[in-house]
């Protein structure tokens, strides 16, 4: 079975269009159609139902597509293994990162990895910790760094970088708080909070629980989906927020925000290397995982 025909078939299956598949593969539509027709003749089965301008895959196409993905993965793995014999690390590296690692940790690490292995094509995808974990489970990403661990039996979570959460407030204005607060004062202050799936928010809520504060008692003035939005909101005077010291350090050093300490509240946290423990890892992924283990020494 010609792999070029399989590639054409798979792209038609994904795009639901012969013409768009041709554009993606830089082939003419007649060439794409010829590849699919040859596969249908070889397998003696119809792969697509042509319904006017639209096409629908048949049950046979569903089966073939599933196996084609395995074939493509095996070919890519073989190519990568052969490149290793030539002392080359190459291929595609899909990396996931929750908000803090993606913006404040991974870019410099990826830059150093790229300088060592210039033939690697890298893509960094950002999401909250829960979304990243779902994508690792689905095989959409190969390796990630997230702000919360998990208990998924199929995934490996390795603590790889130590951090701590800090509470930040405006330097001045109605929402400004004292540099030192008691736990019972927190409910009376306005808060800028991350989304529910955020590892930062989860760690903050766990920290509050340890000092007897119900997170639901906090007055949330604004909910945001990124650390940058939270920090900008604090600088604008909307309220207090909690974030990584890694993210807070430049603003604290510039005097743009104030750190607010709460009696008894200590919020250490780790960032975790996460990958699918039961899936085959391509050589480039294995090299990147080893690289992260060496470069991240659990120090803040």
N, C-alpha and C positions, 0 to 999 in steps of 0.2 A: 504494500500500500504506500503510495507516494506521499511523503510528508508535506510536500507543497500543496497537494490536493487537500490534505487534512487541514492545513493552515487556512486555505481559502474557505473550506466548509465551516471551520470554527468561527471565522470572522463573519460570515453570512449569518450563522446561528446567533452570534452576539448582537449584530447590528440589525438583524431582521430586514436586510436589504442587500441586494447584489451590488448595486451601484456604490453604496457607502462602504461596503466591504472592499471594493476595488480601490476606492480612494484611500482607505487605510493602508492597503498593501501595495499601493502604487502599481496596480494592474488594471487593465481595461475590464469593463463589465463582461464582454464576451469571453475573456480568459477565465474570469471567476466562474461564469456559467459553465464553461467547458470542464473546469476542474470538478465542479459539483456533479455534473452529468456523468463524468467518468467514474466518480465514486458510486453513484447510483447504479450504473451499469455493472460495476465490479461486485457490488453487494447484492444486486438484484432486488433493490427496495427503493421506494421513494423517500427522500429525505426532507423535502419541503413541499407543502401544498401551496400552489400559486393561486391567490385569491385576488384577482384584479391587480392593483398596485401593491398589495401587501402579500407577505408570505408568512406561513406558519410552519414551524418544525413538526415533523411527525414523531411518533414514539421512537422509531428507529433512530432519528436524529438525536433525540435526548440521550439514548444509549451511546451512540457514537461520540457525541460531544464529551460525555463524562470520561470515556476511555481516551479520547484525544488529549484531554488535559493531562492525564497521567503520562502519555507518550511525550508531550512537550516537556514536562518536568524532568523525565528521565534523560531526554536528549540534552537539556540544559545542564543537568548534573554531570553527564558524561563529558560534556565540553569543559565544564569547570574543573573536573578531576584531571583531565588531560593538560589543561593550562597549568595546574599545580605541578605536574611533572616537569614543566618548562620554567618552574619557579615564578609563575605569574598568578596573581590573584585578580580575577576579573569576574564580570557578571553584574547582575542587578541586585541591589540591596534596598529592600523596603523597610524603613525604620519608623516605628511609631513613637510618639512622645506625648505625655500629658503636658499641660500648659507650662509648668515651671521647667521641667527638663527640656522641652522643645525650644523654649526661648532663651534659657539661661545656662544650659549645660551642654546639650547635644551639638549645637552649631560648631563650637570650637573643637569638640571631639571628632565630628565628621570631617572638619577641615584637616585635622592631623592625619586621620585615616586616609583621606583622599590624597594627601601628599605622599604617603607611603605606597598607596595602591592606585595610581592614576587611571587604571583601566576599569575601575569599579564605577558603575552608574548608580548614584544614590538618590533616593527620594525620602523626604521626611514628611510624615503625615501627623497632624496635630489633632487632639481630641481630649476630652476628660478621661480620667483613669478607667471608668467603666466602659466607655466607648472603645478605648484602645484594647482592653481585654477581650471585648466581644470580637473585634477584628482579628486579633491573634487566634482566637478559637476558630474563627471562620476561615483562617488561612489567608486573609487579605493582607496581613503584614507578617513578617518573619521574626522580628525581634523588636523590643520596645523598652523604654524607660518610663515608669509611672510612679505616681506619688502615693500609692496605696497597695499593700499586698493583697493576696486573695487565697482562697482555698479550693481552686479548681483543680481536680485531680489530674487533668491533662496538661496543665501548665506548670512551668518551673518559675518560681519567684525567688530571686536572689537579692538580698539587701546589698547595695553597691555604693551608695553615697549617703553620708549623714548630713542632715539639715535640721533646722528647727523652725517652728512657726513663731512669728512675732505679730503683735497687735500694733497697728499704726493708726494715728489720728492726725487731723489737721493741725498745723502749727498755731493757727488762730481762727477766730470765728465762733459762731454759736455751737458748732459740733466739736470744738476742741475739748479734749479731756486733760486731766492732770497726768503727769508722768507716772504716777502711781495710783492705782485704784484698788478698792476692795471688791471681791466677787459680787456682792449684792448691788453694787453700783452699775454693773454691766447692763442690766435690763432697762435702765433708764437712759441709755445712750443710743443714738441712731447708728445703724450698722449698714455697711455695704457688703453683701454676702455673695459668695460664689454659688454656682448651680449645685443641685443636690448630688449629681454624679461626680463632683470634684473630690479628689483625694485630700486637698487642703481643707475643704469644709468638713469632711468626715473626721479628719484628725483633730480639727478644732472642736467639734462637737464631743468627741471622746475626751479631750482635755477638760472641757467644761464639766462633763459628767463626773470627772474625778474630783472636782472641787465642789460638787453639789449644786451646780447651776444647770437648770433645764434650758437647752438651746432654744426651745420653742418660746421661752420668755423674752428673748431678745427682740428689740424693735427694729425690723428690717426696713430701712428707708429705700433701699435699691438692691435688686438682684442683678448680677452681671455674669457673663460667661467667659471672662478672661481676666487674667491677672492684670494686664495693662489697663483694662477698663476700671478695675477695682482701685488701682493706684491713682489713676487720673481722677476718679471720683473723690478720693480722700484729699488729694491736693486741691480740688475745687471746694472742699468744705462740706461735702454731703454727709460725712460720718466716719466711723471707724471701720477698719477691715482687718482681716488676718491674712498673712501671706508668708511665703518662704523668706528666710533671712537672705538667701541668695538674691532674690528679686528686690528685697527692700534695701540692701546695702547701698547702692548708688544714691537713692533718694535720701537716706538717713545721713550719709556723708555730705550731701549737698544742702542739708537743712531744710528740705522741702516738705518733710513729714516728721512726725514725732513718734518715738516708740513709747507705747503705753504698757507698763508692767502691772500685772495683776497678782496680788498676794496669793501664793500657793500654786499659781498656774505655771506649769513647766510643760512645754510642748515639743519635745524632741521627735523627729520623724526621719524615716529613711526613704530614699528613692530606690526603686526595685528594678533590676533587670528581669524582664519577663520574656519567655519564649515557649513554644509548644514542645513539651518534653518527648512526645511520642512521634512527632513528624520528622522525616528526614531533613537534615539541615544541609543546604548547599555549602561548599567550602567557603565561599565569601562570607556567609552568615557565621560559620564557625570561627573564622578569623576575626570577625568584628566582635563577637561575644568575648573571645579571649582578649582582644584589644581593650574592651571596656573593663574587664576584670583587672587588667594591669594598670590602666590609666586612672581608674576611680578607686581610691584607697580608703573609702568610708570617712574621709576627712571633709570638714566644712570648708 
